[in-house]
């Protein structure tokens, strides 16, 4: 049955290898079941319901990837967009989390349409490589400032805006310890380094009396507080246009980049031969729509899937194992509820550092490429908004290319995105 469903022999693999690969991928990405509820619950969403939604969205997304695309790629709510959802759309712009879920749903439908019609390929081709790299690095810096502030390593200051927190306090000390645990284990190539770091800090905080132990296993909590609570009509408010645009752009870049990168490593996209990238993107977009209904931010393909590919995963059986393990994780809600912010902050900070490596792909010798990239990266953390970073990047790219004599090199997709952001700032400020 497994052979018929996943064509194991054709891909040069077997069930045992695929199961080990699935377990490996799950261990490297399962930190999201602790991090995502911490982030989204800051908006007023029920933490337990978000935990269930995270597990179900990850399981459903991975299952769709397994059965539709037959690719060894795990899916779950994405880092970066969950922070944009919580800290920009809800806490800064003042929209409700129900409206934010509505925006995620709409962006998923748009992504689905773009994939089916082929517009996605046109859009990807038209966005400058330098801006794609800068977007990933900027999201990394955005995650970093969230991590440092949630751990109270960086705190507000009336004169300098931010300053160093009291490093003698338990929270910052635990966060620093967690970061080094993760970094050292990852450097030693220990599977699940991020997950281990989160659990070490959580258990140590309990042992020292700074955190309470609520148990490990229980029946899954209710999904009712977030299930089908999305406000689609509220998300159609004019001020939401650029929010939806940001969700779509980041989803398209993130999903395509991750899927192509992992698939190439697995040998699933041979030159000049048919491949299943279209099916994989279809799986990604449908998972976004389903996740918004369950009650979580955008679901996307995880780059951590590369660890499973390294372990030999080549088919959807790897993704199926990931899906089953996320379903099993539903029964550890007491443990997930016991994880403090200073335990997940090191994970955020470490992921942020990994995302910064994208900066090496920018041509720093070309001012018309480097300056928009730098603006994109810097504006995201300093305005606490991925949207503003994208806007500054696209608009400055068009301006610099136009006035330095490279007008004809600007793709129509770049013009379109820049124009949409100009219209947003001109007519829909705030």
Phi, psi and omega per residue, in radians:
X1 nan -0.840 3.137
X2 -1.113 -0.663 3.122
X3 -1.087 -0.767 -3.119
X4 -1.184 -0.672 -3.069
X5 -1.305 -0.693 -3.017
X6 -2.011 0.016 -3.141
X7 0.860 0.984 -3.043
X8 -1.074 -0.824 -3.097
X9 -1.116 -0.696 3.138
X10 -1.042 -0.559 -3.138
X11 -1.653 0.109 3.073
X12 1.181 0.684 -3.103
X13 -2.448 -3.125 3.095
X14 -2.521 2.979 -3.038
X15 -1.055 -0.733 -3.117
X16 -1.077 -0.794 3.137
X17 -1.081 -0.742 -3.121
X18 -1.149 -0.658 3.124
X19 -1.169 -0.762 3.086
X20 -1.079 -0.722 3.129
X21 -1.116 -0.700 3.114
X22 -1.119 -0.747 3.093
X23 -1.097 -0.711 3.134
X24 -1.092 -0.817 3.126
X25 -1.072 -0.767 -3.138
X26 -1.050 -0.780 -3.124
X27 -1.077 -0.609 -3.096
X28 -1.415 -0.338 -3.107
X29 -2.008 -0.076 -3.052
X30 -1.227 -0.166 3.070
X31 -1.010 -0.393 -3.084
X32 -1.114 -0.459 -3.127
X33 -1.240 -0.285 3.049
X34 -1.718 -0.678 -3.053
X35 -1.302 -0.795 -3.052
X36 -1.064 -0.810 3.081
X37 -1.058 -0.622 3.102
X38 -1.077 -0.755 -3.103
X39 -1.262 -0.917 -3.039
X40 -1.236 -0.511 3.131
X41 -1.185 -0.287 3.099
X42 -1.194 -0.227 3.129
X43 -1.569 -0.092 -3.064
X44 1.822 -0.051 3.083
X45 -1.207 2.562 3.128
X46 -1.155 2.131 -3.039
X47 -1.072 -0.755 -3.122
X48 -1.141 -0.703 3.127
X49 -1.148 -0.672 3.103
X50 -1.133 -0.662 3.084
X51 -1.025 -0.825 3.137
X52 -1.125 -0.766 3.134
X53 -1.072 -0.675 3.127
X54 -1.098 -0.841 3.135
X55 -1.098 -0.777 -3.105
X56 -1.196 -0.716 3.128
X57 -1.113 -0.726 3.123
X58 -1.137 -0.761 -3.135
X59 -1.138 -0.803 -3.112
X60 -1.145 -0.783 3.128
X61 -1.072 -0.771 3.140
X62 -1.174 -0.631 3.114
X63 -1.140 -0.768 3.106
X64 -1.085 -0.745 3.115
X65 -1.060 -0.685 -3.120
X66 -1.171 -0.835 -2.999
X67 -1.500 -0.530 -3.102
X68 -1.567 -0.799 -3.060
X69 -1.753 -0.374 -3.078
X70 0.986 0.715 3.101
X71 -1.956 2.584 -3.077
X72 -1.487 0.942 -3.023
X73 -2.132 2.187 3.107
X74 -1.489 2.621 -3.140
X75 -2.251 2.658 3.125
X76 -2.957 2.932 3.052
X77 -0.954 2.294 -2.999
X78 -1.406 2.497 3.017
X79 -1.266 2.448 -3.116
X80 1.817 -1.059 3.115
X81 -1.243 -0.504 3.049
X82 -1.169 -0.643 3.096
X83 -1.216 -0.710 3.084
X84 -1.067 -0.779 3.103
X85 -0.967 -0.896 -3.016
X86 -1.379 -0.915 -2.943
X87 -1.547 -0.405 3.113
X88 -1.756 -1.044 -3.040
X89 -1.131 -0.787 -3.076
X90 -1.579 -0.990 -2.982
X91 -1.366 -0.519 -3.131
X92 -1.680 -0.838 -3.100
X93 -1.425 -0.301 3.017
X94 1.513 0.190 3.082
X95 -1.391 2.815 3.123
X96 -1.405 2.771 3.120
X97 -1.181 -0.463 3.080
X98 -1.143 -0.705 3.083
X99 -1.150 -0.677 3.125
X100 -1.095 -0.699 3.062
X101 -1.109 -0.641 3.080
X102 -1.072 -0.692 3.113
X103 -1.147 -0.682 3.096
X104 -1.101 -0.756 3.120
X105 -1.042 -0.841 -3.129
X106 -1.088 -0.747 3.139
X107 -1.094 -0.649 3.103
X108 -1.128 -0.720 3.112
X109 -1.130 -0.746 3.114
X110 -1.087 -0.783 3.121
X111 -1.034 -0.709 3.127
X112 -1.095 -0.783 3.132
X113 -1.139 -0.755 3.125
X114 -1.063 -0.651 3.141
X115 -1.216 -0.815 -3.100
X116 -1.132 -0.692 -3.076
X117 -1.458 -0.236 -3.124
X118 1.568 -0.021 3.138
X119 -1.150 -0.529 3.140
X120 -0.991 -0.758 3.141
X121 -1.086 -0.708 3.099
X122 -1.107 -0.726 -3.124
X123 -1.153 -0.787 3.139
X124 -1.081 -0.761 -3.125
X125 -1.102 -0.539 -3.044
X126 -1.529 -0.237 -3.111
X127 -1.512 2.201 -3.103
X128 -0.953 2.441 -3.133
X129 -1.046 -0.642 -3.123
X130 -1.099 -0.671 3.128
X131 -1.254 -0.610 3.092
X132 -1.065 -0.769 3.120
X133 -1.136 -0.719 -3.110
X134 -1.163 -0.610 3.129
X135 -1.086 -0.789 3.129
X136 -1.099 -0.764 -3.140
X137 -1.167 -0.681 3.128
X138 -1.128 -0.719 3.076
X139 -1.092 -0.611 3.075
X140 -1.062 -0.811 3.115
X141 -1.132 -0.635 3.100
X142 -1.082 -0.787 3.081
X143 -1.113 -0.625 -3.105
X144 -1.117 -0.786 -3.107
X145 -1.209 -0.562 3.060
X146 -1.153 -0.764 -3.131
X147 -1.111 -0.832 -3.098
X148 -1.138 -0.640 3.135
X149 -1.324 -0.648 3.136
X150 -1.200 -0.471 3.081
X151 -1.518 -0.065 -3.117
X152 1.089 0.466 2.994
X153 -1.382 -0.588 3.006
X154 -2.016 2.271 -3.102
X155 -2.274 2.797 3.141
X156 -1.154 2.647 3.073
X157 -2.512 2.291 -3.066
X158 -1.123 -0.499 -3.093
X159 -1.601 -0.740 -3.045
X160 -1.915 0.134 -3.106
X161 1.283 -0.908 3.085
X162 -2.350 2.709 3.076
X163 -2.689 3.065 3.141
X164 -1.310 2.373 3.111
X165 -1.367 -3.089 3.136
X166 -1.431 1.821 -3.075
X167 -1.307 0.007 3.071
X168 -1.555 -0.172 3.131
X169 -1.308 2.640 -3.104
X170 -1.020 -0.772 -3.085
X171 -0.970 -0.998 3.116
X172 -1.038 -0.676 -3.131
X173 -1.134 -0.755 3.101
X174 -1.111 -0.711 -3.139
X175 -1.113 -0.749 3.120
X176 -1.096 -0.768 3.107
X177 -1.054 -0.808 -3.125
X178 -1.052 -0.706 3.134
X179 -1.077 -0.788 -3.121
X180 -1.206 -0.607 3.080
X181 -1.067 -0.835 -3.138
X182 -1.083 -0.838 -3.076
X183 -1.106 -0.776 -3.133
X184 -1.147 -0.804 -3.133
X185 -1.110 -0.695 3.136
X186 -1.183 -0.662 3.092
X187 -1.107 -0.550 3.103
X188 -1.511 0.096 3.115
X189 1.058 0.683 3.069
X190 -1.452 2.197 -3.139
X191 -1.111 2.403 3.093
X192 1.286 0.528 -3.088
X193 -1.009 -0.743 -3.110
X194 -1.151 -0.790 3.114
X195 -1.066 -0.759 3.139
X196 -1.082 -0.739 3.125
X197 -1.046 -0.762 3.120
X198 -1.087 -0.795 -3.099
X199 -1.193 -0.655 3.121
X200 -1.068 -0.835 -3.130
X201 -1.151 -0.723 3.135
X202 -1.068 -0.845 -3.127
X203 -1.164 -0.685 3.130
X204 -1.162 -0.657 3.117
X205 -1.166 -0.570 3.074
X206 -1.225 -0.746 -3.102
X207 -1.139 -0.500 -3.107
X208 -1.670 0.055 3.076
X209 1.450 0.219 -3.138
X210 -1.681 0.013 -3.103
X211 -2.678 2.699 -3.115
X212 -1.799 2.488 3.098
X213 -1.606 2.128 -3.109
X214 -1.871 0.172 -3.094
X215 1.772 -3.141 -3.119
X216 -2.070 -0.893 -3.043
X217 -1.910 2.570 3.010
X218 -2.916 3.003 3.028
X219 -1.197 2.621 -3.106
X220 -1.032 2.461 3.084
X221 -1.177 3.013 -3.137
X222 -1.315 2.456 3.073
X223 -1.586 -0.144 -3.012
X224 -0.911 -0.720 -3.085
X225 -1.049 -0.378 -3.139
X226 -2.097 -0.280 -3.054
X227 -1.158 2.150 3.116
X228 0.984 0.564 3.124
X229 -1.645 0.084 -3.104
X230 -1.148 2.450 3.139
X231 -1.875 1.561 -3.069
X232 -1.234 -0.718 3.132
X233 -1.122 -0.666 3.105
X234 -1.140 -0.553 -3.136
X235 -1.327 -0.217 3.107
X236 -1.483 0.049 3.038
X237 -1.001 2.493 -3.061
X238 -0.970 -0.595 -3.133
X239 -1.176 -0.215 -3.088
X240 -1.579 -0.109 -3.075
X241 -1.006 -0.829 -3.095
X242 -1.280 -0.469 3.074
X243 -1.137 -0.818 3.110
X244 -1.102 -0.702 3.111
X245 -1.025 -0.764 3.137
X246 -1.122 -0.797 3.108
X247 -0.984 -0.814 -3.105
X248 -1.107 -0.854 -3.088
X249 -1.068 -0.835 -3.100
X250 -1.175 -0.698 3.104
X251 -1.059 -0.774 -3.120
X252 -1.114 -0.862 -3.114
X253 -1.151 -0.813 -3.059
X254 -1.127 -0.853 -3.109
X255 -1.115 -0.835 -3.098
X256 -1.120 -0.785 -3.133
X257 -1.075 -0.794 -3.125
X258 -1.163 -0.837 -3.114
X259 -1.067 -0.771 3.139
X260 -1.149 -0.756 -3.117
X261 -1.084 -0.863 -3.113
X262 -1.213 -0.712 -3.119
X263 -1.127 -0.662 3.104
X264 -1.108 -0.731 3.136
X265 -1.110 -0.541 -3.137
X266 -1.553 -0.058 -3.131
X267 1.261 0.558 -3.069
X268 -1.702 -0.072 -3.141
X269 -2.229 1.147 -3.140
X270 -1.111 2.489 -3.131
X271 -1.050 2.309 3.025
X272 1.284 0.132 3.131
X273 -2.147 2.650 -3.139
X274 -1.041 2.514 3.059
X275 -2.434 3.111 -3.029
X276 -1.829 0.452 -3.137
X277 -1.056 -0.716 3.126
X278 -1.039 -0.748 3.112
X279 -1.155 -0.674 3.132
X280 -1.123 -0.722 3.108
X281 -1.196 -0.597 3.047
X282 -1.086 -0.753 3.105
X283 -1.084 -0.732 -3.135
X284 -1.079 -0.832 -3.081
X285 -1.191 -0.671 3.103
X286 -1.177 -0.563 3.103
X287 -1.169 -0.584 3.096
X288 -1.105 -0.820 3.140
X289 -1.072 -0.814 -3.129
X290 -1.121 -0.723 3.140
X291 -1.067 -0.689 3.135
X292 -1.137 -0.577 3.096
X293 -1.231 -0.627 3.128
X294 -1.251 -0.591 3.115
X295 2.054 0.773 3.079
X296 -2.519 2.842 3.120
X297 -1.221 3.135 -2.982
X298 -0.905 2.264 3.059
X299 -1.571 2.404 -3.094
X300 -2.590 2.948 3.094
X301 -1.228 2.480 -3.086
X302 -1.782 2.251 3.126
X303 -1.128 -0.384 3.085
X304 -1.083 -0.241 3.080
X305 -1.055 -0.350 3.108
X306 -1.053 -0.500 3.135
X307 -1.177 -0.654 3.091
X308 -1.208 -0.647 3.074
X309 -1.111 -0.709 3.103
X310 -1.075 -0.541 3.128
X311 -1.449 0.014 3.059
X312 1.962 -0.020 -3.137
X313 -1.136 2.269 -3.126
X314 -2.351 -0.150 -3.073
X315 -2.325 3.124 3.130
X316 -1.163 -0.221 3.096
X317 -1.092 -0.600 3.061
X318 -1.051 -0.826 3.140
X319 -1.154 -0.601 3.108
X320 -1.116 -0.711 3.086
X321 -1.090 -0.739 3.096
X322 -1.029 -0.779 3.141
X323 -1.055 -0.790 -3.132
X324 -1.120 -0.647 3.136
X325 -1.217 -0.613 3.071
X326 -1.176 -0.608 3.063
X327 -1.149 -0.698 3.102
X328 -1.111 -0.553 -3.116
X329 -1.171 -0.277 3.109
X330 -1.012 -0.406 -3.040
X331 -1.588 0.135 3.102
X332 -1.995 0.552 -3.107
X333 -1.043 -0.622 3.098
X334 -1.062 -0.679 3.111
X335 -1.160 -0.751 3.134
X336 -1.082 -0.645 3.129
X337 -1.260 -0.261 -3.129
X338 -1.589 -0.114 -3.080
X339 -1.382 2.039 -3.114
X340 -1.389 2.889 -3.120
X341 -1.060 -0.617 -3.100
X342 -1.309 -0.114 3.040
X343 -1.565 -0.564 3.125
X344 -1.529 -0.386 3.132
X345 -1.007 -0.745 3.097
X346 -1.063 -0.610 3.102
X347 -1.122 -0.783 3.093
X348 -1.038 -0.798 -3.095
X349 -1.140 -0.688 -3.129
X350 -1.198 -0.755 3.083
X351 -1.072 -0.669 3.099
X352 -1.021 -0.774 3.134
X353 -1.101 -0.674 3.118
X354 -1.129 -0.617 -3.117
X355 -1.249 -0.376 -3.124
X356 -1.208 -0.328 -3.118
X357 -1.084 -0.322 3.136
X358 -1.081 -0.380 -3.090
X359 -1.115 -0.387 -3.103
X360 -1.243 -0.283 -3.109
X361 -1.546 0.054 3.137
X362 -1.592 2.399 3.096
X363 -1.404 1.645 -3.060
X364 -1.301 -0.162 3.111
X365 -1.487 -0.241 3.113
X366 -1.814 1.856 -3.070
X367 -1.038 -0.627 -3.108
X368 -1.225 -0.293 3.045
X369 -1.715 -0.743 -3.033
X370 -1.235 -0.729 -3.073
X371 -1.132 -0.865 3.078
X372 -1.048 -0.639 3.114
X373 -1.117 -0.771 3.130
X374 -1.105 -0.745 3.124
X375 -1.092 -0.752 3.115
X376 -0.988 -0.836 -3.087
X377 -1.177 -0.730 -3.036
X378 -1.372 -0.634 -3.057
X379 -1.220 -0.538 -3.128
X380 -0.994 -0.954 -3.135
X381 -1.257 -0.619 -3.041
X382 -1.338 -0.324 3.020
X383 -1.907 0.038 3.128
X384 1.008 0.718 -3.059
X385 -2.726 2.150 3.034
X386 -1.149 -0.627 -3.113
X387 -1.029 -0.822 -3.123
X388 -1.123 -0.648 3.104
X389 -1.089 -0.785 3.094
X390 -1.059 -0.772 -3.112
X391 -1.064 -0.881 -3.136
X392 -1.059 -0.686 -3.124
X393 -1.149 -0.894 -3.088
X394 -1.169 -0.770 -3.124
X395 -1.123 -0.803 -3.127
X396 -1.159 -0.567 3.122
X397 -1.106 -0.819 3.134
X398 -1.102 -0.770 -3.128
X399 -1.087 -0.877 -3.083
X400 -1.155 -0.738 3.130
X401 -1.133 -0.682 -3.122
X402 -1.138 -0.818 -3.045
X403 -1.529 0.027 3.024
X404 -1.937 0.270 3.037
X405 1.464 0.247 -3.128
X406 -1.971 0.577 -3.095
X407 -0.933 -0.744 -3.047
X408 -1.272 -0.235 -3.123
X409 -1.484 -0.135 -3.114
X410 -1.402 2.107 -3.138
X411 -1.262 2.634 -3.124
X412 -1.026 -0.589 3.131
X413 -1.113 -0.667 3.120
X414 -1.168 -0.745 3.069
X415 -1.017 -0.778 -3.088
X416 -1.071 -0.850 -3.114
X417 -1.131 -0.756 3.126
X418 -1.066 -0.759 -3.135
X419 -1.096 -0.719 3.124
X420 -1.079 -0.690 3.122
X421 -1.225 -0.653 3.088
X422 -1.091 -0.786 3.110
X423 -1.061 -0.706 3.139
X424 -1.061 -0.844 -3.115
X425 -1.230 -0.567 -3.091
X426 -1.324 -0.690 -3.000
X427 -1.994 -0.298 -3.121
X428 -2.291 1.031 -3.118
X429 -1.193 2.827 3.090
X430 1.671 nan nan
